Amino acid sequence: MSKDEMDSNVAKVSEVSKRLSTEYDINPETIYAFSRDFMRIDVGLIIARPPIFMHMRERDIKFMKMRSEIMNEYFINMKTHIEEYKEVTRLNEDILSDNPYASTMNLDNFPTHSGEHGDYCAASKNFMKVDPECSDVRSLHYAGEDKVYLLMKNRFTDLWEFPTGRIHIGQTFMRAKQDLFLNYTDNAWKVKFYSSMPTTTTIRDFSEAETETDLKNKGMRGVRTYYFNAHHMRGLPEFKFDHTEHNDYAWVPKRQLNEYFDEDYYNIHIHSLKTR
């Protein structure tokens, strides 16, 4: 497309927006965004929690133990023998920690319940504060040795899927992602969006409930959803399902996704996801 054509299209869009706001009593933000082939455009989030426990081979474990023994035998930290360094070291041991998950300054590391091996912190990703035997798929600690993905159960189709939401005319994908996350969580916890381009795309027909209850879908042929990556940053995941099309959630590793997704949905997404 040439620059002149782009300028012409921009002028047309500007003119349509101006006429909508001045000549018609219509709010564009109440109209679903749609494509040239009259497919409703939705946005989806693939929210992951990174692995908590490290997997190592037996020979790597033996090597690290041997290296640790040698370093403990021959290495001397001179700072521990100099008086003026002691207070500074104690002051900065948490604040300057390379791993924020291990810091006591991180509120995610506040104990919330007790277990067989001590106190655990429901929102923490520090391996020392996580229950290694957690079997609750709604817990952030489930399958701590793997990367897990947030799935939600659609109340209309009874199928599991990644969180999805609508895009309205005038919204950008970034704004739509933020609104989708806010709609489900009320900003009670945080994620980091790290992908400006969609990872996968799906196309589907409208469900019976969508065609019967939502008149704004009239005239459209189906739904095209663009999925973007994000990962859990901090906070205990909690959800509001009162005004959404979902009614349940689970944190699921890649190796168990075939137990949740139908075959077509599984085949579309599985190769874009990681085990660890």
N, C-alpha and C positions, 0 to 999 in steps of 0.2 A: 504494500500500500504506500503510495507516494505521500509526501508531506501535504500537498494540496488536498488530497482525498481525506487525510486524517483531520485536517483543519475543517473541512466541510462537515465531516461526521460530528466533530466536537460542537460545531455551530448548531447542527440539527438537534443534538441532545440538549444543548443549553436552551434552545428555543422551546422544545417540548417541556422541559422542566419549568421554564418560566410561565408557559401557558397553563400548566397543571396547577401551579401555585396561585395564579391570578384569576383565571377564568373558570376553574372548576373547584368544587368543594371536595377535593380528594386528597388524602394523605398518602403519598407514595410509600411511606414506611409500613403501611398496612397491606401492601401488595407483594406477593412472593416474587422473588427474582426468577426469571426463566431464560432459557437459551433460545437460540434461533429456531431450533426444531421443536419448540414449545415443551421442553422438559423442565420441570421445577428444579431449581438448583438448591441443594442442601449442603451443609458443611458437617464433617465428622472429625472427631478427635481420637487419636490413638495414644492414650496416656499410659506411660510405662513407669514402673518402679524398678530401679536398677537392682542387680543381684546384691545380696547382703553378705553372704558367706562365700569365701573363696574356694574354688576347686583346684587342687594341686595333685600332681603325680607323686607317687611314693618316693621316687629318687629325688624330686625337688624338695620334699619335706626333710629328707635325710640331709641333703646338702645345706639347707637353711639352719638346721639344728647344729651341724658341724661348724658352720661359719659363725653362728652365735657363740658357740663354746670357745672358739679361737679368739674372737673379739673380746669376749669377757675376760679371757685369761691374759691377753697382752695389751688391751687398750685401756688407757687412763684418760679420763676427762678432767683436765687440769682446772676447769672452772669450779668444780666441786670443792677444790682446796683453796680457793681464793675467796675471802670473806665478802668482799663487796659485790660479788656476782650472785650470792645466794638469794637475796631478797628480790633482785631483778628477775632471776630465773623463776622463782615462785610466782611472781606477779604476772608474768607473761606466758606461763605454761599452757593456759587455755586460750587466751586472747590471740596468741600468735600461732595457734595450732594449725598445722597444714590440713588437717581433716576436720571440717566443721561438725561432722557427724559425731566425733569423739568429744567435742567440747561440752563442758557443763554449762556454758553460757547459752547453749542451744536449748530452747524450751521443749523441743521434741524429745529430749532426753530426761524429761521429768517422769518419774515412776508412776504408772497408772494401775498396775496389778502385779500380783506375785505368782510365781510358778515354782516348779520343782527345783530349779537351779538359782532362784533369787528373784529380785524385782525386775519387771519388764516395763518398757515404755512403748505404748501402743503406736506412737507416731514416729519412733526412732528408726533409723537405718544403720545404727552402730551395732555391729555384730554382738557386742557384749551385753546389749540391752534388748535383744530380740529373742523370742522363744523359738528355739530351733525345731521344736516338734509341733508347731502351730498347724492345725488341720482345718481351720475356719477360712473358707474361701473369701469371706467378706473382710478378713483382716489384712492389713498392709504387710504383715509378716509371713503370709502364706507362701510356701515354696521359696524360702529365702535363698536357696542356692541358684535360682534362676531369675531372669528378668520376667516380670509378670505384667499383664495388660488389663486395663479396666474394661470390663464388659457390662452391658446393661440389657435387661430383658424387656422387650417391647410388649406392652400390655394389650395391644390390639392383635398382633400376629403371634404372640407367645414364642418369639424367636429371640435368641441372644445376638447382640450386635455391639459395635463400638458406639459411644454416645454420638448422636446426630441431632441437628437442629436446622431451622429454616434460615434462609437469607432473604432479606427484604430489599426492594429496589432502593438503591442509593448506598447500601452497605458494602464495605470492603470485606475481603475474607478475614483480615486481621480483626476487624470489629466483630464480625460474625462469630469467630472463634472465642473471643473474650465474652461475648454475650451468652453463648452456649454454655461456657464453663460457669459463668455467674448465675445462670438460670438454675443449674443443678446444685450448686454449692453455696450460693450466697457469699462467696469469697471467704469462706471459713478456713480454707487451706489454699495452698499455692502450687501452681505448676509453672514450668518454663516452656514457652513455645520456641522451638529451635528449628523450625522448618518453614521457609517462606513459600515453598512449592509443595503441592499435594503429593503424597506417597502413592496412593492408589485411588481408583475411581470405580464406582459401581453404577449400574443402571437397573432400575426395577420398575414394575408396574405399581400403581396405587393399590393399597389395601382396600378392602370393602369399607372399613371404617373411615378411611380418608375421603373416599368419594361421597359417602353419605352424610358425614358430619361437617366437613370443611368446604364451604362453597367457593373459597378462594382457589381451590384446585380445578374448578370448572374450566374446560377448554384446554387443559394441559394433558399431555400424553403419558406422563410418568415422572420418575424422580431420578436425577443424576446427582450423586453425592461425591464430593471431593474430601478426602481424608488427609489430615495434617498430623504431624508428630508433636508430642509434648511429653515431659516427664515430671513425676512428682518431685516437688522441691522441698516443701516443709508443711507441717501441720497434719492433723488427724483427718483423713478423708471422711466426710459426712455428706449426706445427700438429701435433697428435697424433691420428692416425687409428686407433690400435690397437683401441680399444673403441667405435668410432662406426660409424654407417651410411654414412659418406662416405669416399672414398679419393683425392680430388684437389681442387684449388682453383684459382681464377683471380680476378684483379682486372679487371673488365670495365666499360667506359663504356656509357652508355645507348644510344649509336648501334650497339653491337654485341650487345646483349642478344638480338636476334632470331636470332643465330647459335647461341645457347646454350639458350634456353628453348623449350619446345614452345608451340604457338599459344595454348592456353588460359591457361597460366601467364603468358605474356607479356602477354596482353590484360588480365589482372587487375592486374598491377603497374606497367605501363609509364607510366600517367598520374600515378602518385604519385611518380615519380622525376624528378630534375633532371639536365640536361646539365652545368651548371656552377653 
